[in-house]
Amino acid sequence: MQVLIDWILEQGTTSDDLGALLTGIGERLLESGVPVQRASLDLPTIDPNSRAISYKWWRDRPTAVQTLPHGIDHEGVFQRSVVYHLLSTGLEIGRWRLDRREGSQFELLRELRAQGLTDYVLRLAGFGDSTSAVKGVAFSIATDRAGGFSDSALSQASRITPALRLAAYRISAAHTASNALSVYLGSNTARRVLAGEIQRGGGERIAAAVLFADLKRFTVLSEHEDALDVMRWLNEHFQAIGDAVMAKGGEILKFLGDGLLAVFAVENIDRWPCPGCEDALRAAEAAVAANHALNKTRAINGDPVLQVDVALNFGEVVYGNVGASRRLDFTVIGPVVNETCRIEGLCDELGHNIILSETFARRCSRKTTKVGAFALRGIEGPRSVCVPLQAPAAARALLSVGSD
């Protein structure tokens, strides 16, 4: 068993794959004479879409991964689970002899008994950090051996618990940091922060297509509606717009009240058409179309609608850390960013939901038409802007939904 313990500790420091860890434990327990038919690892997560993640290994099938979503309905399922039973009773270990019909109040154990399993053991291994949402791991083993697990088999399995706790903590801590940062910063920015790019003033010059999207009439709406309703509506719009941006490879850097800023990095500035600009334009059109579809549903339900305007630009930006010594923002800065935000302000005046800088338009294969040169607040000299031709029907129809 010491060989297995050493292997778990090694995996805990060299791998970030909990599924592979569970698979290795199951296979090595079998090799050591513990008749495991099924094993599982369950951990809570810090994620806006799921509250826990569950890994399941069977002797005769690949390891499966399942995420458990948030919500009242799913919370009720959890409160009827064997894990919740141990948590609520203050126990660290529970054993149910399925061949004696023990644990029949739990749906999982009824299913396992129906599949021929005879014994189920669940152990909770806490991480000892009461301030963290990820407080421990639940590890279970089950067997189809007649008579269940022997005392010797259970003793062998229990010896791996300290090593498993340590390995699961290290891996889950890495996952938690990465996932949480990705949610708040974006995946690419999160990787850079975790790689050590955390010094204020540190950054690099990159070429990028810059996208700025802004919701119309939001300020007026927020002044006359309940704040919780406004937050819900805002989240729905950002979901529609943000999903379109990320689907095309854009990195959302920040939400600015009722707007969002995203970039599409461009590695080869001499390539035409420019992949980053092409993706950004497709993302803008998809965002406008998705927002239009959302507004149609809103109108049917009698809820207020919010149109979106999008400006696209291209140029060099500085991508790095800005802020106070202990509160930083990893973002892009530069004249191109300011100019993009100012260009968006022309959408109402020109009657278009998507406006491109002339610099951006020249890098795209799509046909565009120049609509004029305009003075922009805080920008020296006029800027020529264009609009894409043959815009999707949904984007054009958006102009007829609601009014300013």
Contacts in CASP RR format, 6 or more apart in sequence:
PFRMAT RR
TARGET T0000
AUTHOR 0000-0000-0000
METHOD contacts of the structure
MODEL  1
MQVLIDWILEQGTTSDDLGALLTGIGERLLESGVPVQRASLDLPTIDPNS
RAISYKWWRDRPTAVQTLPHGIDHEGVFQRSVVYHLLSTGLEIGRWRLDR
REGSQFELLRELRAQGLTDYVLRLAGFGDSTSAVKGVAFSIATDRAGGFS
DSALSQASRITPALRLAAYRISAAHTASNALSVYLGSNTARRVLAGEIQR
GGGERIAAAVLFADLKRFTVLSEHEDALDVMRWLNEHFQAIGDAVMAKGG
EILKFLGDGLLAVFAVENIDRWPCPGCEDALRAAEAAVAANHALNKTRAI
NGDPVLQVDVALNFGEVVYGNVGASRRLDFTVIGPVVNETCRIEGLCDEL
GHNIILSETFARRCSRKTTKVGAFALRGIEGPRSVCVPLQAPAAARALLS
VGSD
1 32 0 8 1.000
1 156 0 8 1.000
1 159 0 8 1.000
1 160 0 8 1.000
3 28 0 8 1.000
4 25 0 8 1.000
4 28 0 8 1.000
4 29 0 8 1.000
4 32 0 8 1.000
4 160 0 8 1.000
5 159 0 8 1.000
5 160 0 8 1.000
5 163 0 8 1.000
7 24 0 8 1.000
7 28 0 8 1.000
8 21 0 8 1.000
8 25 0 8 1.000
8 160 0 8 1.000
8 163 0 8 1.000
8 164 0 8 1.000
8 167 0 8 1.000
9 163 0 8 1.000
9 166 0 8 1.000
9 167 0 8 1.000
11 20 0 8 1.000
11 21 0 8 1.000
11 24 0 8 1.000
11 167 0 8 1.000
12 21 0 8 1.000
12 166 0 8 1.000
12 167 0 8 1.000
12 170 0 8 1.000
12 171 0 8 1.000
13 167 0 8 1.000
13 170 0 8 1.000
15 21 0 8 1.000
15 171 0 8 1.000
16 171 0 8 1.000
16 174 0 8 1.000
16 175 0 8 1.000
17 171 0 8 1.000
18 41 0 8 1.000
18 43 0 8 1.000
18 53 0 8 1.000
18 55 0 8 1.000
18 168 0 8 1.000
18 171 0 8 1.000
18 172 0 8 1.000
18 175 0 8 1.000
19 41 0 8 1.000
19 55 0 8 1.000
19 57 0 8 1.000
19 63 0 8 1.000
19 65 0 8 1.000
20 63 0 8 1.000
21 41 0 8 1.000
21 167 0 8 1.000
21 168 0 8 1.000
21 171 0 8 1.000
22 39 0 8 1.000
22 40 0 8 1.000
22 41 0 8 1.000
22 55 0 8 1.000
22 57 0 8 1.000
22 63 0 8 1.000
23 57 0 8 1.000
23 63 0 8 1.000
25 39 0 8 1.000
25 57 0 8 1.000
25 160 0 8 1.000
25 164 0 8 1.000
26 36 0 8 1.000
26 39 0 8 1.000
26 57 0 8 1.000
26 59 0 8 1.000
26 141 0 8 1.000
29 36 0 8 1.000
29 39 0 8 1.000
29 141 0 8 1.000
29 156 0 8 1.000
29 157 0 8 1.000
30 36 0 8 1.000
30 59 0 8 1.000
32 156 0 8 1.000
33 153 0 8 1.000
33 156 0 8 1.000
34 141 0 8 1.000
34 149 0 8 1.000
34 153 0 8 1.000
34 156 0 8 1.000
34 157 0 8 1.000
35 143 0 8 1.000
35 144 0 8 1.000
35 145 0 8 1.000
35 149 0 8 1.000
35 153 0 8 1.000
36 59 0 8 1.000
36 141 0 8 1.000
36 142 0 8 1.000
36 143 0 8 1.000
36 157 0 8 1.000
37 58 0 8 1.000
37 59 0 8 1.000
37 117 0 8 1.000
37 142 0 8 1.000
37 143 0 8 1.000
37 144 0 8 1.000
37 145 0 8 1.000
38 56 0 8 1.000
38 57 0 8 1.000
38 58 0 8 1.000
38 59 0 8 1.000
38 112 0 8 1.000
38 117 0 8 1.000
38 140 0 8 1.000
38 141 0 8 1.000
38 142 0 8 1.000
39 56 0 8 1.000
39 57 0 8 1.000
39 139 0 8 1.000
39 140 0 8 1.000
39 141 0 8 1.000
39 142 0 8 1.000
40 54 0 8 1.000
40 55 0 8 1.000
40 56 0 8 1.000
40 57 0 8 1.000
40 138 0 8 1.000
40 139 0 8 1.000
40 140 0 8 1.000
41 54 0 8 1.000
41 55 0 8 1.000
41 137 0 8 1.000
41 138 0 8 1.000
41 139 0 8 1.000
41 168 0 8 1.000
42 52 0 8 1.000
42 53 0 8 1.000
42 54 0 8 1.000
42 55 0 8 1.000
42 83 0 8 1.000
42 137 0 8 1.000
42 138 0 8 1.000
42 140 0 8 1.000
43 52 0 8 1.000
43 53 0 8 1.000
43 134 0 8 1.000
43 136 0 8 1.000
43 137 0 8 1.000
43 138 0 8 1.000
43 168 0 8 1.000
43 172 0 8 1.000
44 51 0 8 1.000
44 52 0 8 1.000
44 133 0 8 1.000
44 134 0 8 1.000
44 135 0 8 1.000
44 136 0 8 1.000
45 51 0 8 1.000
45 52 0 8 1.000
45 53 0 8 1.000
45 67 0 8 1.000
45 133 0 8 1.000
45 134 0 8 1.000
45 175 0 8 1.000
45 176 0 8 1.000
45 179 0 8 1.000
46 133 0 8 1.000
46 134 0 8 1.000
46 176 0 8 1.000
46 179 0 8 1.000
46 180 0 8 1.000
47 67 0 8 1.000
47 179 0 8 1.000
47 180 0 8 1.000
47 183 0 8 1.000
48 70 0 8 1.000
48 183 0 8 1.000
49 67 0 8 1.000
49 69 0 8 1.000
49 70 0 8 1.000
50 67 0 8 1.000
50 68 0 8 1.000
50 69 0 8 1.000
50 70 0 8 1.000
51 68 0 8 1.000
51 69 0 8 1.000
51 70 0 8 1.000
51 71 0 8 1.000
51 74 0 8 1.000
51 78 0 8 1.000
52 67 0 8 1.000
52 68 0 8 1.000
52 78 0 8 1.000
53 65 0 8 1.000
53 66 0 8 1.000
53 67 0 8 1.000
53 68 0 8 1.000
54 65 0 8 1.000
54 66 0 8 1.000
54 67 0 8 1.000
54 68 0 8 1.000
55 63 0 8 1.000
55 64 0 8 1.000
55 65 0 8 1.000
56 63 0 8 1.000
56 64 0 8 1.000
56 65 0 8 1.000
56 66 0 8 1.000
57 63 0 8 1.000
68 74 0 8 1.000
68 78 0 8 1.000
78 84 0 8 1.000
80 106 0 8 1.000
80 107 0 8 1.000
81 106 0 8 1.000
81 108 0 8 1.000
82 94 0 8 1.000
82 96 0 8 1.000
82 106 0 8 1.000
82 108 0 8 1.000
82 109 0 8 1.000
82 120 0 8 1.000
82 122 0 8 1.000
82 140 0 8 1.000
83 122 0 8 1.000
83 124 0 8 1.000
83 138 0 8 1.000
85 91 0 8 1.000
85 106 0 8 1.000
86 92 0 8 1.000
86 93 0 8 1.000
86 94 0 8 1.000
86 122 0 8 1.000
86 124 0 8 1.000
86 138 0 8 1.000
87 124 0 8 1.000
91 124 0 8 1.000
92 123 0 8 1.000
92 124 0 8 1.000
92 125 0 8 1.000
93 121 0 8 1.000
93 122 0 8 1.000
93 123 0 8 1.000
93 124 0 8 1.000
94 121 0 8 1.000
94 122 0 8 1.000
94 123 0 8 1.000
95 119 0 8 1.000
95 120 0 8 1.000
95 121 0 8 1.000
95 122 0 8 1.000
96 102 0 8 1.000
96 103 0 8 1.000
96 106 0 8 1.000
96 109 0 8 1.000
96 119 0 8 1.000
96 120 0 8 1.000
97 118 0 8 1.000
97 119 0 8 1.000
97 147 0 8 1.000
97 148 0 8 1.000
98 109 0 8 1.000
98 112 0 8 1.000
98 113 0 8 1.000
98 116 0 8 1.000
98 117 0 8 1.000
98 118 0 8 1.000
98 119 0 8 1.000
98 120 0 8 1.000
98 142 0 8 1.000
99 113 0 8 1.000
99 118 0 8 1.000
99 119 0 8 1.000
99 146 0 8 1.000
99 147 0 8 1.000
99 148 0 8 1.000
101 113 0 8 1.000
102 109 0 8 1.000
103 109 0 8 1.000
103 110 0 8 1.000
104 110 0 8 1.000
104 113 0 8 1.000
109 120 0 8 1.000
112 120 0 8 1.000
112 142 0 8 1.000
116 144 0 8 1.000
117 142 0 8 1.000
117 143 0 8 1.000
117 144 0 8 1.000
118 143 0 8 1.000
118 144 0 8 1.000
118 145 0 8 1.000
118 146 0 8 1.000
118 147 0 8 1.000
118 148 0 8 1.000
119 142 0 8 1.000
119 143 0 8 1.000
119 145 0 8 1.000
119 147 0 8 1.000
119 148 0 8 1.000
119 149 0 8 1.000
120 140 0 8 1.000
120 141 0 8 1.000
120 142 0 8 1.000
121 140 0 8 1.000
121 141 0 8 1.000
121 142 0 8 1.000
121 149 0 8 1.000
121 154 0 8 1.000
121 157 0 8 1.000
122 138 0 8 1.000
122 139 0 8 1.000
122 140 0 8 1.000
123 138 0 8 1.000
123 139 0 8 1.000
123 140 0 8 1.000
123 158 0 8 1.000
123 161 0 8 1.000
124 136 0 8 1.000
124 137 0 8 1.000
124 138 0 8 1.000
125 136 0 8 1.000
125 137 0 8 1.000
125 138 0 8 1.000
125 139 0 8 1.000
125 161 0 8 1.000
125 164 0 8 1.000
125 165 0 8 1.000
125 168 0 8 1.000
126 135 0 8 1.000
126 136 0 8 1.000
126 137 0 8 1.000
126 165 0 8 1.000
127 134 0 8 1.000
127 135 0 8 1.000
127 136 0 8 1.000
127 137 0 8 1.000
127 165 0 8 1.000
127 169 0 8 1.000
128 135 0 8 1.000
128 136 0 8 1.000
129 135 0 8 1.000
132 176 0 8 1.000
134 172 0 8 1.000
134 173 0 8 1.000
134 176 0 8 1.000
136 165 0 8 1.000
136 168 0 8 1.000
136 169 0 8 1.000
136 172 0 8 1.000
137 164 0 8 1.000
137 165 0 8 1.000
137 168 0 8 1.000
137 169 0 8 1.000
137 172 0 8 1.000
139 161 0 8 1.000
139 164 0 8 1.000
141 149 0 8 1.000
141 157 0 8 1.000
143 149 0 8 1.000
143 153 0 8 1.000
149 157 0 8 1.000
177 194 0 8 1.000
178 190 0 8 1.000
178 191 0 8 1.000
178 194 0 8 1.000
181 189 0 8 1.000
181 190 0 8 1.000
181 193 0 8 1.000
181 194 0 8 1.000
182 190 0 8 1.000
184 190 0 8 1.000
185 193 0 8 1.000
185 253 0 8 1.000
185 330 0 8 1.000
186 251 0 8 1.000
186 252 0 8 1.000
186 253 0 8 1.000
187 251 0 8 1.000
188 251 0 8 1.000
188 265 0 8 1.000
189 251 0 8 1.000
189 253 0 8 1.000
189 330 0 8 1.000
192 330 0 8 1.000
193 330 0 8 1.000
197 203 0 8 1.000
197 320 0 8 1.000
197 321 0 8 1.000
197 330 0 8 1.000
198 321 0 8 1.000
198 328 0 8 1.000
199 321 0 8 1.000
200 321 0 8 1.000
200 322 0 8 1.000
200 323 0 8 1.000
200 324 0 8 1.000
200 325 0 8 1.000
200 328 0 8 1.000
201 320 0 8 1.000
201 321 0 8 1.000
201 322 0 8 1.000
202 320 0 8 1.000
202 321 0 8 1.000
203 318 0 8 1.000
203 319 0 8 1.000
203 320 0 8 1.000
203 321 0 8 1.000
204 318 0 8 1.000
204 319 0 8 1.000
204 320 0 8 1.000
205 316 0 8 1.000
205 317 0 8 1.000
205 318 0 8 1.000
205 319 0 8 1.000
206 265 0 8 1.000
206 266 0 8 1.000
206 316 0 8 1.000
206 317 0 8 1.000
206 318 0 8 1.000
206 319 0 8 1.000
206 332 0 8 1.000
207 265 0 8 1.000
207 266 0 8 1.000
207 267 0 8 1.000
207 269 0 8 1.000
207 314 0 8 1.000
207 315 0 8 1.000
207 316 0 8 1.000
207 317 0 8 1.000
208 263 0 8 1.000
208 264 0 8 1.000
208 265 0 8 1.000
208 266 0 8 1.000
208 276 0 8 1.000
208 314 0 8 1.000
208 315 0 8 1.000
208 316 0 8 1.000
208 317 0 8 1.000
208 319 0 8 1.000
208 332 0 8 1.000
208 336 0 8 1.000
209 263 0 8 1.000
209 264 0 8 1.000
209 266 0 8 1.000
209 274 0 8 1.000
209 276 0 8 1.000
209 277 0 8 1.000
209 279 0 8 1.000
209 280 0 8 1.000
209 312 0 8 1.000
209 313 0 8 1.000
209 314 0 8 1.000
209 315 0 8 1.000
209 360 0 8 1.000
209 363 0 8 1.000
210 261 0 8 1.000
210 262 0 8 1.000
210 263 0 8 1.000
210 280 0 8 1.000
210 312 0 8 1.000
210 313 0 8 1.000
210 314 0 8 1.000
210 315 0 8 1.000
210 317 0 8 1.000
210 332 0 8 1.000
210 336 0 8 1.000
210 337 0 8 1.000
210 340 0 8 1.000
211 245 0 8 1.000
211 250 0 8 1.000
211 261 0 8 1.000
211 262 0 8 1.000
211 263 0 8 1.000
211 264 0 8 1.000
211 280 0 8 1.000
211 283 0 8 1.000
211 284 0 8 1.000
211 310 0 8 1.000
211 311 0 8 1.000
211 312 0 8 1.000
211 340 0 8 1.000
212 259 0 8 1.000
212 260 0 8 1.000
212 261 0 8 1.000
212 262 0 8 1.000
212 310 0 8 1.000
212 311 0 8 1.000
212 337 0 8 1.000
212 340 0 8 1.000
212 341 0 8 1.000
212 343 0 8 1.000
212 344 0 8 1.000
213 241 0 8 1.000
213 245 0 8 1.000
213 259 0 8 1.000
213 260 0 8 1.000
213 262 0 8 1.000
213 284 0 8 1.000
213 287 0 8 1.000
213 308 0 8 1.000
213 309 0 8 1.000
213 310 0 8 1.000
213 311 0 8 1.000
213 344 0 8 1.000
214 258 0 8 1.000
214 259 0 8 1.000
214 308 0 8 1.000
214 309 0 8 1.000
214 310 0 8 1.000
214 344 0 8 1.000
214 345 0 8 1.000
215 234 0 8 1.000
215 237 0 8 1.000
215 258 0 8 1.000
215 259 0 8 1.000
215 306 0 8 1.000
215 307 0 8 1.000
215 308 0 8 1.000
216 306 0 8 1.000
216 307 0 8 1.000
216 308 0 8 1.000
216 309 0 8 1.000
216 348 0 8 1.000
216 404 0 8 1.000
217 306 0 8 1.000
217 307 0 8 1.000
217 404 0 8 1.000
218 234 0 8 1.000
218 257 0 8 1.000
218 258 0 8 1.000
218 306 0 8 1.000
219 258 0 8 1.000
221 230 0 8 1.000
221 233 0 8 1.000
221 304 0 8 1.000
221 306 0 8 1.000
222 230 0 8 1.000
225 304 0 8 1.000
233 298 0 8 1.000
233 303 0 8 1.000
233 304 0 8 1.000
233 306 0 8 1.000
234 258 0 8 1.000
236 294 0 8 1.000
237 291 0 8 1.000
237 294 0 8 1.000
237 306 0 8 1.000
237 308 0 8 1.000
238 255 0 8 1.000
238 260 0 8 1.000
240 287 0 8 1.000
240 290 0 8 1.000
240 291 0 8 1.000
240 293 0 8 1.000
240 294 0 8 1.000
241 260 0 8 1.000
241 287 0 8 1.000
241 290 0 8 1.000
241 291 0 8 1.000
241 308 0 8 1.000
242 252 0 8 1.000
242 260 0 8 1.000
242 262 0 8 1.000
242 287 0 8 1.000
243 290 0 8 1.000
244 283 0 8 1.000
244 286 0 8 1.000
244 287 0 8 1.000
244 289 0 8 1.000
244 290 0 8 1.000
245 252 0 8 1.000
245 260 0 8 1.000
245 262 0 8 1.000
245 283 0 8 1.000
245 287 0 8 1.000
246 252 0 8 1.000
247 283 0 8 1.000
247 286 0 8 1.000
248 264 0 8 1.000
248 279 0 8 1.000
248 280 0 8 1.000
248 282 0 8 1.000
248 283 0 8 1.000
248 286 0 8 1.000
249 264 0 8 1.000
249 279 0 8 1.000
249 283 0 8 1.000
250 262 0 8 1.000
250 263 0 8 1.000
250 264 0 8 1.000
250 279 0 8 1.000
250 280 0 8 1.000
250 283 0 8 1.000
251 262 0 8 1.000
251 263 0 8 1.000
251 264 0 8 1.000
251 265 0 8 1.000
252 260 0 8 1.000
252 261 0 8 1.000
252 262 0 8 1.000
253 261 0 8 1.000
253 262 0 8 1.000
253 263 0 8 1.000
253 330 0 8 1.000
253 331 0 8 1.000
253 332 0 8 1.000
254 260 0 8 1.000
254 261 0 8 1.000
254 329 0 8 1.000
254 331 0 8 1.000
258 306 0 8 1.000
261 331 0 8 1.000
261 332 0 8 1.000
261 337 0 8 1.000
262 283 0 8 1.000
263 317 0 8 1.000
263 319 0 8 1.000
263 332 0 8 1.000
264 276 0 8 1.000
264 277 0 8 1.000
264 279 0 8 1.000
264 280 0 8 1.000
264 283 0 8 1.000
265 276 0 8 1.000
266 274 0 8 1.000
266 275 0 8 1.000
266 276 0 8 1.000
266 277 0 8 1.000
266 314 0 8 1.000
272 363 0 8 1.000
273 363 0 8 1.000
273 364 0 8 1.000
273 365 0 8 1.000
274 314 0 8 1.000
274 363 0 8 1.000
274 364 0 8 1.000
277 312 0 8 1.000
277 314 0 8 1.000
277 360 0 8 1.000
277 363 0 8 1.000
277 364 0 8 1.000
278 364 0 8 1.000
278 365 0 8 1.000
278 366 0 8 1.000
280 312 0 8 1.000
280 360 0 8 1.000
281 312 0 8 1.000
281 354 0 8 1.000
281 356 0 8 1.000
281 364 0 8 1.000
281 366 0 8 1.000
281 388 0 8 1.000
284 310 0 8 1.000
284 312 0 8 1.000
284 354 0 8 1.000
285 354 0 8 1.000
285 388 0 8 1.000
285 391 0 8 1.000
285 392 0 8 1.000
285 395 0 8 1.000
287 308 0 8 1.000
287 310 0 8 1.000
288 308 0 8 1.000
288 310 0 8 1.000
288 353 0 8 1.000
288 354 0 8 1.000
288 392 0 8 1.000
288 394 0 8 1.000
288 395 0 8 1.000
288 398 0 8 1.000
289 392 0 8 1.000
289 394 0 8 1.000
289 395 0 8 1.000
289 398 0 8 1.000
291 306 0 8 1.000
291 307 0 8 1.000
291 308 0 8 1.000
291 398 0 8 1.000
292 394 0 8 1.000
292 395 0 8 1.000
292 397 0 8 1.000
292 398 0 8 1.000
292 401 0 8 1.000
293 394 0 8 1.000
295 305 0 8 1.000
295 306 0 8 1.000
295 307 0 8 1.000
295 398 0 8 1.000
295 401 0 8 1.000
295 402 0 8 1.000
296 401 0 8 1.000
298 304 0 8 1.000
298 305 0 8 1.000
299 305 0 8 1.000
299 401 0 8 1.000
305 401 0 8 1.000
305 402 0 8 1.000
307 353 0 8 1.000
307 398 0 8 1.000
307 401 0 8 1.000
307 402 0 8 1.000
308 353 0 8 1.000
308 398 0 8 1.000
309 344 0 8 1.000
309 345 0 8 1.000
309 347 0 8 1.000
309 348 0 8 1.000
309 353 0 8 1.000
309 354 0 8 1.000
309 355 0 8 1.000
310 344 0 8 1.000
310 347 0 8 1.000
310 353 0 8 1.000
310 354 0 8 1.000
310 355 0 8 1.000
311 340 0 8 1.000
311 341 0 8 1.000
311 343 0 8 1.000
311 344 0 8 1.000
311 345 0 8 1.000
311 346 0 8 1.000
311 347 0 8 1.000
311 354 0 8 1.000
311 355 0 8 1.000
311 356 0 8 1.000
311 357 0 8 1.000
312 340 0 8 1.000
312 354 0 8 1.000
312 355 0 8 1.000
312 356 0 8 1.000
312 357 0 8 1.000
312 360 0 8 1.000
313 336 0 8 1.000
313 339 0 8 1.000
313 340 0 8 1.000
313 343 0 8 1.000
313 356 0 8 1.000
313 357 0 8 1.000
313 359 0 8 1.000
313 360 0 8 1.000
314 336 0 8 1.000
314 357 0 8 1.000
314 359 0 8 1.000
314 360 0 8 1.000
314 363 0 8 1.000
315 336 0 8 1.000
315 359 0 8 1.000
316 336 0 8 1.000
317 332 0 8 1.000
317 333 0 8 1.000
317 334 0 8 1.000
317 336 0 8 1.000
317 337 0 8 1.000
318 332 0 8 1.000
318 333 0 8 1.000
318 334 0 8 1.000
319 330 0 8 1.000
319 331 0 8 1.000
319 332 0 8 1.000
320 330 0 8 1.000
320 331 0 8 1.000
320 332 0 8 1.000
321 328 0 8 1.000
321 329 0 8 1.000
321 330 0 8 1.000
322 328 0 8 1.000
322 329 0 8 1.000
322 330 0 8 1.000
322 331 0 8 1.000
322 333 0 8 1.000
323 329 0 8 1.000
335 379 0 8 1.000
338 378 0 8 1.000
338 379 0 8 1.000
339 357 0 8 1.000
339 376 0 8 1.000
339 379 0 8 1.000
339 383 0 8 1.000
340 357 0 8 1.000
342 376 0 8 1.000
342 377 0 8 1.000
342 378 0 8 1.000
342 379 0 8 1.000
342 383 0 8 1.000
343 355 0 8 1.000
343 357 0 8 1.000
343 376 0 8 1.000
343 383 0 8 1.000
343 385 0 8 1.000
344 355 0 8 1.000
346 355 0 8 1.000
346 374 0 8 1.000
346 385 0 8 1.000
347 353 0 8 1.000
347 354 0 8 1.000
347 355 0 8 1.000
348 404 0 8 1.000
350 371 0 8 1.000
350 385 0 8 1.000
350 387 0 8 1.000
351 399 0 8 1.000
352 371 0 8 1.000
352 387 0 8 1.000
353 395 0 8 1.000
353 398 0 8 1.000
353 399 0 8 1.000
354 387 0 8 1.000
354 388 0 8 1.000
354 391 0 8 1.000
354 395 0 8 1.000
355 371 0 8 1.000
355 385 0 8 1.000
355 386 0 8 1.000
355 387 0 8 1.000
356 364 0 8 1.000
356 368 0 8 1.000
356 385 0 8 1.000
356 386 0 8 1.000
356 387 0 8 1.000
356 388 0 8 1.000
357 383 0 8 1.000
357 384 0 8 1.000
357 385 0 8 1.000
357 386 0 8 1.000
358 370 0 8 1.000
358 383 0 8 1.000
358 384 0 8 1.000
358 385 0 8 1.000
358 386 0 8 1.000
360 386 0 8 1.000
361 368 0 8 1.000
361 370 0 8 1.000
361 386 0 8 1.000
361 388 0 8 1.000
364 388 0 8 1.000
366 388 0 8 1.000
366 389 0 8 1.000
366 390 0 8 1.000
367 388 0 8 1.000
367 389 0 8 1.000
367 390 0 8 1.000
368 386 0 8 1.000
368 387 0 8 1.000
368 388 0 8 1.000
368 389 0 8 1.000
369 386 0 8 1.000
369 387 0 8 1.000
369 389 0 8 1.000
370 384 0 8 1.000
370 385 0 8 1.000
370 386 0 8 1.000
371 385 0 8 1.000
371 386 0 8 1.000
371 387 0 8 1.000
372 384 0 8 1.000
372 385 0 8 1.000
373 382 0 8 1.000
373 383 0 8 1.000
373 384 0 8 1.000
373 385 0 8 1.000
374 382 0 8 1.000
374 383 0 8 1.000
374 385 0 8 1.000
375 381 0 8 1.000
375 382 0 8 1.000
375 383 0 8 1.000
376 382 0 8 1.000
376 383 0 8 1.000
END
